């Protein structure tokens, strides 16, 4: 298969912020009688903030909150999350990740970040990755979160490539489904490998160099 561009998810692919998401949600709902654990946190991979809150409430018997209350909870979670993200440094990006991105670009492929996170820009700044991508599409630019393909379709458009010429790299099943829905080939890494829906399975990000 020949590709012209690669679109990467952020969390779990380029950096790992699971611990920050978990801590932020845990601190947000504590004292409200809402149960939240790491298994539930795993369900939120690739899902937007408000959608994540709905999943948490659903897992707790659809606890009733007004829309205003939900928005305040989501805002509180984001405040805590950004406080935790501020501790990130370039050292939070492995050499393998940097080398893989650099080599893919050297080979002439367009590379884009496609993330549902509204904090993607902040994370890229903290980790020194602002110039690592040709294009960045994040949660501030889309209306629908994965598994809707909007984020990846926007990325392909910004790169000037057809969706069918793009490869999506994801660690979440919702992200793999989004890539498929967008007419793109997909490569799964981490937990997404077990969903069995991706065209390629990666043990580590460097395995991409054997595909592109």
N, C-alpha and C positions, 0 to 999 in steps of 0.2 A: 504494500500500500504506500502510495506517495502522498506526502503532506506538504503544505506550504507554510503552515503556522501551527503553533502549539499554544493552547489557552490553559493556564494553570489556576486551580483553586488556591486559596491562601492558607487558611488554617488546616493543619494536618498534612499539607503538601510542601509548602515553602517554609513555614514556621509552625511551631506547636504551641497553641494558646489554650488548649483544653483546660489546663489547670486554672487559668484565669477566668474562663467562662464558668467553670464549676464553682470556684470561690465566690464569684460575683453573684450568681443566682442563689447560692446557698445563703449568703449574707442578706440578699434582698428579701427572701421569703421567710427567713427565720423569725419566729415570734408571731407568725400569721397562721400557725397550725398547718402549714403546707409542707408535705414531705418532698424532699429532693435528694437524690443520691447520684453517684457517678454513672450508674446504668442509665438513669434518665438523662443525664448530661450527654451520653453517647447518642441518644435519640435526636438530639438537637443539632447534630453535625450538618452544616450546610443550610440550615434553616434560619430565616430572619428572626429578629428580636421579638416582634409581636407574635409571630407564629409560634416561636419557642414558648412564650408565656402561655399561649392557648394550650399547647401540649402539656405543659406542667399542670395547668388547672384541670385539664381533662383527666390526667393521671391521678388527680386528687378529688375525683367525683364531681368534676365541673363546678367547683366552688364559684359562687356568683360574685362578680365584681363589676362595677359600672365601667363604661369605656374610659371615663376620666381616671378612675382608680387603676385600671390596667396601664394606661399611658404613664401614670406616675411610677408604677412599679417598674415598667420597662426603662424609664428614664433613670431611676435609681440604680438599676442593674448596670446601665451604661456608665454612669458616674463611677461606680466601684470598679468596673472593668477597665476604664481608661486610667484610673489610678494605678491599677496593677500593671497595665501595659507600659506605663512610664518607666518601669524597671527594666524593660527590654533594651538590649544593646546589640551591636553587630555580631557579638558572640553567640546570639541565639539562632544564628543561621549557620548551618554546617558547611564545611568546605565542599562537601559533595554537592550540595544544593547550588552554591555559587559557581562551581566548576561546570555543572550540568547546564545551567542557564547560559553561561558564557560560551560554552561549546556549541549549543544549539543555535545561538545567535551567530557564531562564527561560521557555521555551516549555511547560513543564509536564510534561516527560517524566521518568520515574524513571531514574536512572543508577546503574549498578553496575560495580564492578571484578570481573572473573572471571579469576583467574590461578592457574596451577599452582605458582607460586613460593611457597616458604615464607618468603621475605624481602620479600613485597609490603608488609607493614606498615612495615618498616624503610625501604624505598624511598619510600613515601608520606610518611613522617616527614621524611626527609632532603630531599625535594624540595618540602615544603610543600603537599602535596596531600591531607592527611588528611581535610579537610572538603569535598573536591571531589566525593565520591561519597555517594549515599544509603546504599549497602550495599557491603560488601567481602567477597568470598569468595576465599580463597587456599589454598595447598597444605596449610596446617595444618588445614583443615576438610573435606578430601576424601580418599577412599581410592583413587580411580582418576584418573589423569591423562588429558588429552586424547590421543587423539580420543574418549575416553569423555565424554559430555555432562554428567557429574555437576556440575562446577563451574558451568556455565551454568544448569542446572536449579535448583540451590540459589539462585543469584542471582535467578532469576525468582520463586522461592517467597518469598524475603526481601522482594522488591519488591511482592509480592502480585499478580503478573501471570501470565497464562497464557503458556506458552512461545511460542505462536503470535503473541502480541502483542509479542514482544521481537525486537530486532535485535542481532546479535552482530557486533562489529568486531574483526577478527583480521588478523595479519600472517603467520600460519603455516598451512600446509595442514591440519595436525592440528587446529588450532583451528576452521577452517572446517568440517571434517568433524564436529567435536564439536557445533557449532551446528546443523548439518543433522540430526544424529542426535537432537538434543533437540527437533526440530520448530520451529526458529526460522529466521528469515531471516538472511542473512549478508552482511556487507560486507567485502571484502578490501582490504588496503592493503599496500604494499611487496611482498615476495616472494610473498605469498599470491595476488596478482593472477594470476600465471601458471598457477596450478593449474586455473583455469577452472571452479571448482565453486561460487563465490559468486554470490549474486543481484545484488550491486552491486560495482563496482570503483571504488576511490578513488585519485586521484592524490595527494591530501593529505587530512589529517583534516578540514579545513574543508569539504570536499565533502559531508560528512555533512549539513550544514545545507540542502542541496538535496534531501535524501531525507526527513528527518524534519520 
